[in-house]
Amino acid sequence: MSEPSEEARAAAQRALAAEHAAVYGYGVVGAHAGGMADQARAGYDAHRARRDALSRVVSGLGDRPQPAAAAYALPFAVPDEAAAVRLATELEDRIAGSYADLVRAAEGDLRREAAAALREAAVRAARWRGGSVAFPGLAERTPDTAPAGRQEGAGRTD
């Protein structure tokens, strides 16, 4: 097996950063999920597991895994269940984007794992959204929809 490219290593770090942000975001989702608390817990647990696995992958690639920030800025205020559903959908869409980038950059087992993570995020997004989208994770992304969450103060929303 060949040495992973610098692009694959960077994409793995970005996916890890997105997983850190998703774990944080799902904490907020869970606080407001109401009748969807079980779905929020499942998403939180899935992202924790992916984050931990990806951290080991990054270490295996010879890099130091990026640590989680103390807090992340949310893309909007989350005062109720409807906003929590929107946030969960947004988190899954961002995760799908980061894994699509990793699929493109990686080879072999890392690529297969990234594709599986992309598929899982697309399924969770479809559940939250109530429907699927064509080519999850591949929609044109602008800087404000980049996959990795921004690190900022816990109370700040954009």
C-alpha positions as a Markdown table, in Angstrom:
| # | Residue | x | y | z |
|---|---|---|---|---|
| 1 | Met | 0.0 | 0.0 | 0.0 |
| 2 | Ser | 1.3 | 3.4 | -0.9 |
| 3 | Glu | 1.9 | 6.3 | 1.5 |
| 4 | Pro | -1.3 | 8.5 | 1.8 |
| 5 | Ser | -1.0 | 11.7 | -0.1 |
| 6 | Glu | -0.7 | 15.1 | 1.7 |
| 7 | Glu | -4.2 | 15.8 | 0.3 |
| 8 | Ala | -5.6 | 12.7 | 2.0 |
| 9 | Arg | -4.0 | 13.5 | 5.3 |
| 10 | Ala | -5.4 | 17.1 | 5.2 |
| 11 | Ala | -8.8 | 15.8 | 4.2 |
| 12 | Ala | -8.7 | 13.4 | 7.1 |
| 13 | Gln | -7.9 | 16.2 | 9.5 |
| 14 | Arg | -10.8 | 18.3 | 8.1 |
| 15 | Ala | -13.2 | 15.4 | 8.5 |
| 16 | Leu | -12.0 | 15.0 | 12.1 |
| 17 | Ala | -12.6 | 18.7 | 12.7 |
| 18 | Ala | -16.1 | 18.3 | 11.2 |
| 19 | Glu | -16.8 | 15.4 | 13.6 |
| 20 | His | -15.7 | 17.4 | 16.6 |
| 21 | Ala | -18.1 | 20.1 | 15.5 |
| 22 | Ala | -20.9 | 17.6 | 14.9 |
| 23 | Val | -20.4 | 16.1 | 18.4 |
| 24 | Tyr | -20.7 | 19.6 | 19.9 |
| 25 | Gly | -23.7 | 20.5 | 17.7 |
| 26 | Tyr | -25.5 | 17.3 | 18.6 |
| 27 | Gly | -25.3 | 18.3 | 22.2 |
| 28 | Val | -27.3 | 21.4 | 21.3 |
| 29 | Val | -29.7 | 19.4 | 19.1 |
| 30 | Gly | -30.3 | 16.9 | 22.0 |
| 31 | Ala | -31.2 | 19.8 | 24.4 |
| 32 | His | -34.0 | 20.9 | 22.1 |
| 33 | Ala | -34.9 | 17.7 | 20.2 |
| 34 | Gly | -38.2 | 17.1 | 22.1 |
| 35 | Gly | -39.9 | 14.1 | 20.6 |
| 36 | Met | -36.9 | 13.3 | 18.5 |
| 37 | Ala | -34.5 | 12.8 | 21.4 |
| 38 | Asp | -33.8 | 9.2 | 20.5 |
| 39 | Gln | -32.8 | 10.2 | 17.0 |
| 40 | Ala | -30.6 | 13.0 | 18.4 |
| 41 | Arg | -28.9 | 10.5 | 20.8 |
| 42 | Ala | -28.2 | 8.1 | 18.0 |
| 43 | Gly | -26.6 | 10.9 | 15.9 |
| 44 | Tyr | -24.5 | 12.0 | 18.9 |
| 45 | Asp | -23.3 | 8.5 | 19.5 |
| 46 | Ala | -22.6 | 7.9 | 15.8 |
| 47 | His | -20.5 | 11.0 | 15.6 |
| 48 | Arg | -18.6 | 10.3 | 18.8 |
| 49 | Ala | -17.7 | 6.8 | 17.4 |
| 50 | Arg | -16.7 | 8.2 | 14.0 |
| 51 | Arg | -14.7 | 11.0 | 15.7 |
| 52 | Asp | -12.8 | 8.5 | 17.8 |
| 53 | Ala | -12.2 | 6.1 | 14.9 |
| 54 | Leu | -11.0 | 9.0 | 12.7 |
| 55 | Ser | -8.7 | 10.2 | 15.4 |
| 56 | Arg | -7.0 | 6.8 | 15.4 |
| 57 | Val | -6.8 | 6.9 | 11.6 |
| 58 | Val | -5.1 | 10.3 | 11.6 |
| 59 | Ser | -2.6 | 9.0 | 14.2 |
| 60 | Gly | -2.0 | 6.0 | 12.0 |
| 61 | Leu | -1.3 | 8.3 | 9.1 |
| 62 | Gly | 1.5 | 9.7 | 11.2 |
| 63 | Asp | -0.2 | 13.0 | 12.1 |
| 64 | Arg | -1.3 | 14.4 | 15.4 |
| 65 | Pro | -5.1 | 14.4 | 15.6 |
| 66 | Gln | -6.6 | 17.9 | 15.8 |
| 67 | Pro | -8.2 | 18.3 | 19.2 |
| 68 | Ala | -11.7 | 19.6 | 19.7 |
| 69 | Ala | -12.3 | 23.2 | 20.5 |
| 70 | Ala | -13.9 | 24.2 | 23.7 |
| 71 | Ala | -16.9 | 25.5 | 21.8 |
| 72 | Tyr | -18.2 | 26.0 | 18.2 |
| 73 | Ala | -20.3 | 28.8 | 16.7 |
| 74 | Leu | -23.7 | 27.6 | 15.6 |
| 75 | Pro | -24.9 | 28.7 | 12.1 |
| 76 | Phe | -28.2 | 30.0 | 13.7 |
| 77 | Ala | -29.9 | 30.2 | 17.1 |
| 78 | Val | -31.5 | 26.9 | 18.3 |
| 79 | Pro | -34.4 | 27.9 | 20.6 |
| 80 | Asp | -36.8 | 25.0 | 19.8 |
| 81 | Glu | -37.4 | 21.6 | 18.3 |
| 82 | Ala | -37.8 | 22.9 | 14.7 |
| 83 | Ala | -34.4 | 24.7 | 14.9 |
| 84 | Ala | -32.8 | 21.6 | 16.4 |
| 85 | Val | -34.0 | 19.6 | 13.4 |
| 86 | Arg | -32.6 | 22.2 | 11.0 |
| 87 | Leu | -29.3 | 22.2 | 12.9 |
| 88 | Ala | -29.1 | 18.4 | 12.8 |
| 89 | Thr | -29.7 | 18.4 | 9.1 |
| 90 | Glu | -27.0 | 21.1 | 8.6 |
| 91 | Leu | -24.5 | 19.1 | 10.7 |
| 92 | Glu | -25.1 | 16.0 | 8.6 |
| 93 | Asp | -24.8 | 17.9 | 5.3 |
| 94 | Arg | -21.5 | 19.4 | 6.5 |
| 95 | Ile | -20.2 | 16.0 | 7.6 |
| 96 | Ala | -21.2 | 14.5 | 4.2 |
| 97 | Gly | -19.2 | 17.3 | 2.5 |
| 98 | Ser | -16.1 | 16.6 | 4.5 |
| 99 | Tyr | -16.3 | 12.9 | 3.9 |
| 100 | Ala | -16.9 | 13.5 | 0.1 |
| 101 | Asp | -13.6 | 15.4 | 0.1 |
| 102 | Leu | -11.9 | 12.5 | 1.9 |
| 103 | Val | -13.4 | 10.0 | -0.6 |
| 104 | Arg | -11.9 | 12.1 | -3.4 |
| 105 | Ala | -8.5 | 12.3 | -1.8 |
| 106 | Ala | -8.0 | 8.9 | -0.3 |
| 107 | Glu | -7.4 | 5.4 | -1.5 |
| 108 | Gly | -8.0 | 1.9 | -0.2 |
| 109 | Asp | -9.4 | 1.3 | 3.2 |
| 110 | Leu | -9.5 | 5.0 | 4.1 |
| 111 | Arg | -11.5 | 5.7 | 1.0 |
| 112 | Arg | -14.0 | 2.8 | 1.8 |
| 113 | Glu | -14.4 | 4.1 | 5.4 |
| 114 | Ala | -14.9 | 7.7 | 4.2 |
| 115 | Ala | -17.6 | 6.4 | 1.7 |
| 116 | Ala | -19.4 | 4.5 | 4.5 |
| 117 | Ala | -19.3 | 7.6 | 6.7 |
| 118 | Leu | -20.7 | 9.7 | 3.8 |
| 119 | Arg | -23.5 | 7.3 | 3.3 |
| 120 | Glu | -24.3 | 7.2 | 7.0 |
| 121 | Ala | -24.4 | 11.0 | 7.2 |
| 122 | Ala | -26.7 | 11.1 | 4.1 |
| 123 | Val | -29.1 | 8.7 | 5.7 |
| 124 | Arg | -29.2 | 10.7 | 8.9 |
| 125 | Ala | -29.7 | 13.9 | 7.0 |
| 126 | Ala | -32.6 | 12.3 | 5.1 |
| 127 | Arg | -34.2 | 11.3 | 8.3 |
| 128 | Trp | -33.9 | 14.7 | 9.8 |
| 129 | Arg | -34.9 | 16.4 | 6.6 |
| 130 | Gly | -37.8 | 14.1 | 5.8 |
| 131 | Gly | -36.3 | 13.3 | 2.3 |
| 132 | Ser | -33.1 | 12.8 | 0.5 |
| 133 | Val | -31.0 | 15.0 | -1.8 |
| 134 | Ala | -29.2 | 14.0 | -5.0 |
| 135 | Phe | -25.5 | 13.4 | -4.5 |
| 136 | Pro | -25.2 | 14.2 | -0.7 |
| 137 | Gly | -21.9 | 15.9 | 0.2 |
| 138 | Leu | -21.3 | 16.9 | -3.4 |
| 139 | Ala | -23.4 | 20.0 | -3.7 |
| 140 | Glu | -21.5 | 23.1 | -4.4 |
| 141 | Arg | -20.3 | 24.4 | -1.1 |
| 142 | Thr | -19.5 | 28.0 | -0.4 |
| 143 | Pro | -17.2 | 29.1 | 2.4 |
| 144 | Asp | -20.1 | 29.4 | 4.8 |
| 145 | Thr | -21.1 | 25.8 | 4.2 |
| 146 | Ala | -17.7 | 24.3 | 4.4 |
| 147 | Pro | -17.7 | 21.0 | 6.3 |
| 148 | Ala | -15.6 | 21.9 | 9.3 |
| 149 | Gly | -17.3 | 23.9 | 12.1 |
| 150 | Arg | -15.8 | 27.1 | 13.2 |
| 151 | Gln | -14.3 | 27.4 | 16.6 |
| 152 | Glu | -15.7 | 30.3 | 18.6 |
| 153 | Gly | -17.4 | 31.2 | 21.9 |
| 154 | Ala | -20.1 | 28.8 | 23.0 |
| 155 | Gly | -22.9 | 31.4 | 23.2 |
| 156 | Arg | -22.3 | 33.0 | 19.8 |
| 157 | Thr | -24.5 | 32.3 | 16.8 |
| 158 | Asp | -24.1 | 33.5 | 13.3 |
